[in-house]
Amino acid sequence: MGRAKNEVKHQENENYRKVYVQWWVLVRTGVENDEELCHNCWLSKWKSNHVDPKQWVEIFCIAFSFSTKSNIIIHSMISINATHAFKAKVNLDAINNNSYAL
């Protein structure tokens, strides 16, 4: 999961139509593989990824976005609320079905 930190709106900028993303990873203990780790990820806690924390991403690669509290810091734990999880799932299903969600 990523948290947008900045966007570029000026065409002259080399990062135009990109978003600066801070990456977050799942927090689970005792899992043995990625499938088990990602199962029901909507209900899990997430922490900032210190290994690969931030990068520029093309805006068309983003399936869903929402505003977060401004006081989230790099050591915070976050979760996805039910409304945002539902909207993200709808968009992911639409992408998988090659159609667009509203």
N, C-alpha and C positions, 0 to 999 in steps of 0.2 A: 504494500500500500504506500502511496506517496502523498505528501502534503505540499501543495503549491506554495512556494515562498515568494515568487515574483513572476511577472509576465512582461513580455515586450510588445508594445503597441506601435512602435515606430518602425516603418518599413526600412529605414536606413540602417538599423541595427542588425548585426550579423545573427542575432538570436531572435529575429522577428518571427512571430507565430510559434514561439517556444515558451515553455514554462520551466522555471527553476524549481525542481522537486527535491524535497527532503524525504528520503526513503525510510520506511518503518517495516519492521519484521515481526512475525508472530512470536509470542512468548508462551512456550509450553515445555514442561519438563517430562521426561520419560517417554518421549516419542521415538520411534525407531526409523521412520522414513518420511519423505515429503508428503505422501498421500495422507498419512495419519496426522501429520502436522497441519495440513491445510483443511482437513475435514471440519466443517462448521466453523470456518475461520471468522465468520460474521459475529460469532459469540465470544471470540477470544480477545485477549489483551495484546496490544502491540507496543513495541518500544523502538526508539530511534536506532537505525542501523549505523553503527560507528565505523564499520568496515568500508562501506560505500555510501556515505551519508547524503550527498547531493549531486545532481547533474541536470543539464538542460535536456528537456524532452519535447518532441514535436507535439503541438497541441492536439492534433488529430488522433494521437495515441491514448488520449484520456477518455475512459468510458463514462465516468461520472465524477463530479466534483461537488464539494460543499464547503461552506465556511466553518472554521473551527474557532474555538476560543483563542484569543490573541495571547493568552498567558501560558500556552503550552511551550515548555522548554525541552531541550534535548534529552533530559533525564525523566521526562514525564512518561506515564503509561496511559495509553488511550484505548478506547473501544469505539466500535461503530454502532450508532444508535439504530433502532429498528426501522425508522422511516428511511434513513439513508441507505441501510442495507437493502431494503426492498427496492428502492429506486435503482441502486447499482445492479441488483440482480436482473431487473427488467431490462436495463440497457445491455448487460452482458448477454442475456437471452436473445435480444434483438440483433446484436452483433453476430452471435452464433447462427442465427437464422437469416442473415444477410438482409435485415430490414432495419428500420429506424424506429426508436421509441420516442414518444413525445415527452 
